[in-house]
Amino acid sequence: MKYIALLYGEPDAGPAPGTPEFAEMLGEFQSATTAMAEAGVLVDSGPLQPPQTATTVRVRDGQTQLSDGPFAEIKEQLGGYYILACEDLDTALRYAAMIPSAKYGSVEVRPVMVMGSH
Amino acid sequence: MVARLAGDLSLAEDCAQEACAAAVEQWPREGLPANPGGWVVAVARHRALDHLRREGARAGKEREAVREWAAAGPDDCAVAGDDQLALLFACCHPALDPASRVTLTLRVVCGLPTASIARLLLLPEPAVAQRIVRAKRKIRDAGIRLRVPDPGERPARLASVLRAIYLAFTEGHSPHGTGTVVRDDLCEEALRLARKLHRLVPGEPEVTGLLALILLTGARSAARADQDGAPVLLADQDRSRWDRDRLAEGRSLAETALAQRCPGPYQLQAAIAACHADAATAADTDWRQIAALYSELLRFDPSPVIEANRAVAVAYAEGPAAGLAILDTLAASSRLARWSQLHIARGALLARCGRHEDAVAAYRHALALEPAGPVRRHITGQIAALCAAPAPTQEI
């Protein structure tokens, strides 16, 4: 099964850039990603640019409407993702717990829907 | 394993039920098979195959898995216990919400019909049915596998299983929103589950501890309410109505668990219940030991409710003023201010200190929080007794 791990956190959660703790966190990201890759479960992963860079697209009455940024002001922001191919939820949860965001914010694990061949 | 290989909880459950129904029908007629458990598994396996054949549109991979399983030898049947454990772990997976875990466990592991669960949990049947459907859907769609967790994750996952059984028991032992004091049916179901789990993992002290706790606490249920259904405090209970067999079994299990020197919250609660069981009369209770056990319990679960229980034990061991001091600190925290039991306990200790007016005020405070009928009757009884008693000339 494919799972997506969505990394959420408040903008100022976790260590500040430039501190030794920040470097340590980056190391933890690196070792989590390496562990996933070596186990053959990592499909894709990446950090996201901050929400200020986001553009929201809506199509209403056939008209494409664009707006700046995320729709609502929310405390926890989506900061990155991992796509994992695991045999079951428990395996995916084990890898998700290795992601430092689980310590500073939260990691939401969702199964990717399998579209039936109709 | 029926579930694991058919990959579909509903299907596996139906097949297992059909197999059991077939057993009820065939065994009296044709005699007990050499390996009854294996027989049920084998029949369930055939039923699963039939179902899957009928649902020809299923993914090829899944059909292959079931074919592989159906072709496997009868040796697999030896793991029937593990399969039940796998089912229990899946039903109590921490990814499911706690209320759903209890419901699903009663349905799938105990095999109770939805209507009975609705009666047990005092919920409308459609709500229970919906909860079960949602939980099963999550198990299937999120990829929760029916398996016994690896030894490394087992303690944490076992906690969730124990909690589901404990929740079912406490709900039966002190039911919300009903006029009754004890719901025996739900307590018995929780006891059956705890026994089943203990048979499956006899070496885990917390599993043994939970079974002991349920036996020791449940043994008192006949004495917990009077003829009118009003609650009877532990001190006032007719101890001859306690179930001696259950007390003895619970005490022996608690000792076995604690001897493993790996204490946990269920073992400690069982030890507290055993202290009460050991006392021939309320006056013989070893309150010092109970207060010490509550302190130990606080290390695992630093909740204000446990602190309040410790206060009551301290009041008996060291005098009401010492217990009252702990309760007053608790009452000052906003979290517990709306818990009627706290004010009832304060009322009792204030009365024992001779502070009748303050005691009445505490009881009235508890009444204002609208506790259940029998509890309300108990409070009004206490207030009436306090108002009738002559005011003490000095504090005792």
Boltz contact constraints between the chains, C-beta under 6 A:
constraints:
  - contact:
      token1: [A, 1]
      token2: [B, 143]
      max_distance: 6.0
  - contact:
      token1: [A, 88]
      token2: [B, 143]
      max_distance: 6.0
  - contact:
      token1: [A, 88]
      token2: [B, 145]
      max_distance: 6.0
  - contact:
      token1: [A, 89]
      token2: [B, 142]
      max_distance: 6.0
  - contact:
      token1: [A, 89]
      token2: [B, 143]
      max_distance: 6.0
  - contact:
      token1: [A, 89]
      token2: [B, 144]
      max_distance: 6.0
  - contact:
      token1: [A, 111]
      token2: [B, 141]
      max_distance: 6.0
  - contact:
      token1: [A, 111]
      token2: [B, 142]
      max_distance: 6.0
  - contact:
      token1: [A, 111]
      token2: [B, 143]
      max_distance: 6.0
